[in-house]
Amino acid sequence: MNYREILKSKLNQLKSESRYRTFVELERQTGLHPHAVWNSPDGPKDVVIWCSNDYLGMGQNPDAVKALTTAIDTHGTGAGGTRNISGTSSAIVALEAELAQLHGKERALVLTSGYVANEASISAIAGLFDDILILSDEMNHASIIAGIRNARCDKVIFRHNDVAHLEELLAAQPIDRPKLIIFESVYSMDGDTSPIAEIVVLAETYNALTYLDEVHAVGMYGDEGGGIAQMRGLQDRVDVIQGTLGKAYGVVGGYIAADDVICDAVRSFGSGFIFTTALPPALAHGALASVRHLRRSTSERHAQQQQATRLKAKLRDAGLPLLEGDTHIIPVMVRNAAKCSRICQILLHEYSIYVQPINYPTVPVGTERLRLTPGPLHSDAMSDDLVASLSKAFAIASDEQAKQTG
């Protein structure tokens, strides 16, 4: 058997479907976000990033930068081990306490990424109940799916944000059967939000636990940046809130916040927590400074919301096909993988704008898109330039496609 030829054929299939991922080498520079240096084949070039998950520019926040760099001088670069074996620092303990306070929970548990937090927590929680049923929104993302798969228990999928369908599935189960409803607050590809209040009522009615993924909402919504559940006054009625430190908080890491017994169960049974090197003290200090800053400061959130509202209006006025939503995420629908990739190439090479194409399997075939994330550090002039450049790139890519097919 020629193993490498088989692998090459699989890769070639990705390329033929315009789904092969190409990485653009970017150098972020402190104080210049959303500008970055693109290490292009022709040499370094300045570009403006329009698809970063550093939603509020906190990756260059002076408080976070100082906390992280100072901690490196004090503690060095690594954690030295897992949480159980020399890796529990005062910084990570303080970070967990801050996150618990942010979400109004008894306890929080920090893991190395949002992906690991979901994978470890879902599989650990579900694995501790006999005959548990997981009810999962059909739009839940990959780390949730991985956690459910590793739980090795029964699952059913409810239609996206369809509370009637969810209730139908819940009502079909014995009231005393363990049930876990897993959903997200902000769905990052469509930019819509979930009906948290309705789902919580169903969970209370049908005796189910709730697990809410807030990775695209923490730092962004609520009086202190606690997410959509905080903004809607519902976080005390959600059993488990999961978040990330690598998006709006601008550092790296993931976490859950819940009551003491749930967090202790994940701490004691979650393989992704037990067997992974802990978050280094310096990163924990940086994340702690970022969380604290966004708990007391609302200016970043307000400026971001203003830019998102303005950009949506500009895109509508230009006749560009945005997908309407009520969040900071703005999908511009292309609906063709090759065209989507081509538009991004044009934006980068001709207009010094970096946007990454979103193709299958991240989104279904036929729903390919650009995913724009305006932030507080994007100016009105940058926004205007983006819309004008997008209009030109769409036109060029459409003309090229028409010639190829005609």
C-alpha positions in Angstrom: 0.0 0.0 0.0 1.3 3.4 -1.0 0.4 5.4 2.1 1.7 8.8 0.8 -0.1 8.5 -2.5 -3.4 8.0 -0.7 -2.7 11.0 1.5 -1.8 13.1 -1.6 -5.0 12.1 -3.3 -7.0 13.3 -0.3 -5.1 16.6 -0.3 -5.6 17.0 -4.1 -9.3 16.5 -3.6 -9.4 19.4 -1.2 -7.5 21.5 -3.7 -9.8 20.6 -6.5 -12.8 21.7 -4.4 -11.1 25.0 -3.4 -11.1 23.8 0.2 -7.3 23.5 0.7 -6.3 25.9 3.5 -3.4 28.2 2.8 -1.9 30.1 5.6 -1.0 33.8 5.3 2.0 34.7 7.4 1.2 37.8 9.4 3.2 39.7 12.0 1.0 41.4 14.6 2.7 44.4 16.2 2.0 45.9 19.6 0.1 49.2 19.3 -0.8 48.8 15.6 -3.8 46.5 15.5 -5.7 46.0 13.2 -2.6 46.6 11.0 -0.2 43.8 10.6 2.8 43.0 8.4 2.2 40.4 5.7 5.3 38.5 4.8 4.4 38.3 1.1 6.5 36.6 -1.6 7.6 40.1 -2.7 8.6 41.2 0.8 6.9 42.7 3.9 3.6 44.6 3.3 1.3 46.4 5.6 -2.2 45.0 5.6 -5.4 45.6 7.6 -6.9 42.6 9.3 -10.7 42.3 9.1 -11.3 38.7 10.4 -9.4 38.6 13.7 -10.9 36.9 16.7 -9.0 39.5 18.8 -12.3 41.3 18.7 -11.5 44.2 21.0 -7.8 44.5 20.3 -7.0 43.4 23.9 -3.9 41.5 22.6 -2.1 44.8 22.7 -3.8 46.3 25.8 -1.1 48.0 27.9 -2.4 46.4 31.2 -2.4 42.9 29.7 1.0 43.3 28.0 2.6 44.7 31.1 1.2 42.0 33.3 2.3 39.2 31.0 5.8 40.5 30.3 6.5 41.3 34.0 5.3 37.8 35.0 7.8 36.3 32.5 10.6 38.1 34.2 9.4 36.8 37.6 8.2 33.2 36.7 9.8 32.3 33.4 8.1 31.0 30.3 6.4 27.7 31.2 4.1 26.2 33.9 6.4 23.3 34.6 3.8 20.6 34.6 0.2 19.7 34.8 -2.1 21.2 37.4 -1.7 18.2 39.6 2.1 18.0 39.2 3.7 21.4 40.0 1.6 23.4 37.5 -0.9 25.2 39.8 0.3 28.8 40.2 -1.1 31.6 42.3 -1.8 33.4 38.9 -4.1 30.6 37.6 -5.9 30.4 40.9 -6.5 34.1 40.9 -7.7 33.9 37.3 -10.2 31.2 38.1 -11.5 33.2 41.0 -11.9 36.3 38.7 -13.8 34.2 36.1 -16.1 32.7 38.7 -17.0 36.2 39.9 -17.4 37.4 36.3 -20.1 34.7 35.7 -21.6 34.7 39.2 -20.6 31.1 39.8 -19.0 29.3 42.7 -16.0 28.2 40.8 -14.2 28.3 37.5 -11.6 26.0 35.9 -9.0 27.1 33.4 -7.8 24.8 30.6 -5.3 25.3 27.8 -7.8 26.3 25.1 -11.5 26.8 24.5 -11.4 23.6 22.4 -9.9 21.6 25.2 -12.4 23.1 27.7 -15.3 21.8 25.7 -13.8 18.5 24.8 -12.7 17.8 28.4 -15.7 19.2 30.2 -18.5 17.8 28.1 -17.0 14.3 28.0 -16.3 14.3 31.7 -19.7 15.6 32.8 -21.7 13.4 30.5 -19.5 10.4 31.3 -20.4 10.5 34.9 -24.2 9.9 34.5 -25.7 6.5 33.5 -27.9 6.6 30.4 -27.5 10.4 29.9 -28.9 12.0 26.8 -27.2 15.0 25.2 -29.3 17.4 23.2 -27.2 19.5 20.9 -28.0 22.4 18.6 -27.3 21.4 15.0 -25.0 24.5 14.6 -22.7 23.7 17.5 -19.1 23.9 16.5 -16.3 21.3 16.3 -15.0 21.2 19.9 -18.6 20.6 21.2 -19.0 17.8 18.7 -15.7 16.3 19.9 -16.7 16.5 23.5 -20.0 14.7 22.7 -18.3 12.1 20.7 -15.8 11.4 23.5 -18.7 11.1 26.0 -19.8 8.0 24.2 -23.5 8.5 25.2 -26.8 8.9 23.4 -27.3 12.2 21.6 -30.0 13.9 19.6 -29.7 17.0 17.5 -32.3 19.8 17.6 -32.8 22.2 14.8 -30.9 25.4 15.2 -32.4 27.7 17.8 -35.7 25.7 17.5 -37.1 25.6 21.0 -40.3 23.8 19.8 -38.2 21.0 18.4 -36.1 20.9 21.5 -39.2 20.6 23.7 -40.5 17.8 21.5 -37.3 15.9 22.1 -37.3 16.6 25.8 -40.9 15.6 26.3 -40.2 12.2 24.7 -37.8 11.3 27.5 -38.6 10.1 31.0 -38.4 13.0 33.4 -35.9 11.2 35.5 -33.5 10.4 32.7 -30.3 12.5 32.9 -30.2 15.1 30.1 -27.7 17.7 29.1 -28.6 20.6 26.7 -25.6 22.0 24.9 -25.8 25.2 22.9 -23.9 28.4 22.1 -24.8 32.0 22.8 -23.2 33.5 19.7 -22.9 31.3 16.6 -19.7 32.5 15.0 -20.4 31.7 11.3 -23.9 33.3 11.1 -23.6 35.9 13.8 -26.9 35.1 15.4 -27.7 34.4 19.1 -29.6 31.6 20.9 -32.9 31.9 22.8 -31.2 31.3 26.1 -34.2 32.2 28.3 -36.5 29.8 26.4 -33.9 27.0 26.6 -33.4 27.5 30.3 -37.1 27.3 31.0 -37.3 24.0 29.1 -34.3 22.7 31.0 -36.0 23.6 34.3 -39.3 22.1 33.1 -37.8 18.8 31.9 -35.1 18.3 34.5 -32.1 18.9 32.3 -28.6 20.5 32.8 -27.6 23.3 30.5 -24.1 23.9 29.0 -23.7 27.2 27.3 -20.7 28.0 25.0 -20.0 31.7 25.2 -16.6 31.8 23.5 -17.6 34.5 21.0 -19.5 36.5 23.6 -17.3 36.7 26.7 -15.7 40.2 26.9 -18.1 41.4 24.3 -21.5 41.6 25.9 -22.9 42.3 29.4 -22.1 45.0 31.9 -18.8 43.3 32.8 -18.2 41.3 29.6 -19.7 38.2 31.0 -21.4 37.3 27.7 -25.0 37.1 26.3 -26.3 35.3 29.4 -25.0 38.1 31.6 -26.5 40.7 29.3 -29.9 39.1 29.5 -29.7 38.5 33.2 -29.7 34.7 32.9 -26.3 33.5 33.9 -27.4 32.3 37.3 -29.9 29.9 35.6 -27.3 28.3 33.3 -25.5 25.4 34.9 -22.2 25.5 33.0 -20.8 28.6 31.1 -17.8 27.9 28.9 -15.6 30.6 27.5 -12.2 31.4 26.0 -9.3 33.7 26.8 -8.1 33.7 23.2 -10.7 35.8 21.5 -12.0 39.1 23.1 -9.5 38.7 25.9 -6.6 38.6 23.5 -4.5 35.9 25.2 -4.9 32.1 25.1 -6.8 29.5 27.1 -10.3 28.3 27.9 -12.4 27.7 30.9 -15.7 26.7 32.4 -17.6 28.4 35.2 -20.2 26.5 37.2 -21.0 25.4 40.8 -18.3 23.8 42.9 -19.3 20.2 42.4 -19.5 20.4 38.5 -16.0 22.0 38.4 -14.6 19.5 40.8 -16.0 16.7 38.6 -14.3 18.1 35.5 -11.1 18.7 37.6 -11.1 15.1 38.8 -12.3 13.2 35.7 -11.6 15.4 32.6 -8.6 13.9 30.7 -8.0 17.2 28.8 -7.5 18.9 32.2 -5.7 16.2 34.1 -3.1 15.3 31.5 -2.3 18.6 29.9 0.4 21.1 31.0 -1.1 24.0 32.8 -1.4 27.5 31.4 1.9 29.2 32.2 1.8 31.8 35.0 2.7 34.7 32.6 -0.2 33.9 30.3 -2.5 33.6 33.3 -1.4 37.0 34.5 -2.0 38.5 31.1 -5.4 37.0 30.9 -6.3 38.1 34.4 -5.4 41.7 33.6 -7.5 41.5 30.4 -10.5 40.1 32.2 -10.2 42.7 35.0 -9.9 45.5 32.5 -13.0 44.5 30.5 -15.0 44.1 33.7 -14.5 47.8 34.6 -14.2 49.3 31.1 -17.1 49.5 28.6 -15.4 51.8 26.0 -14.0 48.9 23.9 -17.4 47.2 23.7 -19.2 50.4 22.8 -16.7 51.4 20.1 -16.8 47.9 18.7 -20.6 47.9 18.5 -20.6 51.3 16.8 -18.2 50.1 14.1 -20.2 46.9 13.5 -23.4 48.9 13.1 -21.7 51.3 10.7 -20.1 48.6 8.6 -23.4 46.7 8.3 -25.1 49.8 7.0 -22.3 50.5 4.5 -22.4 46.9 3.2 -26.2 47.2 2.8 -25.8 50.5 0.9 -23.3 48.9 -1.4 -25.6 46.0 -2.2 -23.2 43.4 -0.8 -24.9 40.2 0.4 -24.4 40.3 4.2 -26.2 37.9 6.4 -28.2 39.9 9.0 -27.6 39.2 12.7 -27.5 41.0 16.0 -23.8 40.5 16.9 -20.4 41.8 16.0 -19.9 39.0 13.4 -20.8 40.0 9.9 -21.0 37.2 7.3 -20.8 38.3 3.7 -22.2 35.5 1.6 -20.4 34.3 -1.5 -21.9 30.8 -1.8 -19.1 29.4 -3.9 -15.8 28.0 -2.6 -13.6 29.0 -5.5 -15.1 32.5 -5.8 -14.7 33.0 -2.0 -11.1 32.1 -2.1 -10.5 34.3 -5.1 -12.2 37.4 -3.5 -9.8 37.0 -0.6 -6.8 36.8 -2.9 -7.9 40.0 -4.6 -8.4 41.8 -1.3 -5.0 40.8 -0.1 -2.9 41.2 -3.2 -4.6 44.3 -4.7 -6.0 46.2 -1.7 -3.9 45.1 1.3 -6.9 43.8 3.2 -6.7 40.4 4.9 -9.9 38.3 5.1 -9.8 34.5 5.3 -12.3 32.5 3.2 -14.7 30.4 5.2 -15.5 27.2 3.2 -16.7 23.6 4.0 -16.4 21.9 6.5 -16.6 25.0 8.6 -19.8 25.9 6.8 -22.1 23.8 4.6 -21.3 23.6 0.8 -23.1 26.4 -0.9 -22.9 28.8 2.1 -19.3 29.8 1.7 -18.7 33.3 3.0 -16.4 36.0 4.3 -16.6 36.5 8.0 -15.9 40.2 9.0 -15.2 41.2 12.6 -15.0 45.0 12.9 -13.4 46.2 16.1 -13.0 49.3 18.1 -9.6 50.0 16.5 -11.0 50.0 12.9 -11.5 53.5 11.7 -14.3 54.9 9.6 -11.8 55.3 6.8 -10.8 51.6 7.0 -14.4 50.6 6.9 -15.1 52.7 3.9 -12.0 51.3 2.1 -13.1 47.7 2.9 -16.6 48.2 1.4 -15.2 49.8 -1.7 -12.5 47.1 -2.1 -15.0 44.3 -1.5 -17.3 45.7 -4.2 -14.5 45.7 -6.7 -13.2 42.2 -5.6 -16.8 40.8 -6.0 -17.1 42.2 -9.5 -13.6 40.9 -10.6 -14.3 37.5 -9.2 -17.7 37.3 -10.8 -16.4 38.4 -14.2 -13.7 35.7 -14.0 -16.2 33.1 -13.0 -18.5 34.0 -15.9 -15.7 33.7 -18.4 -14.7 30.3 -17.1 -18.2 29.0 -17.3 -19.3 30.8 -20.5 
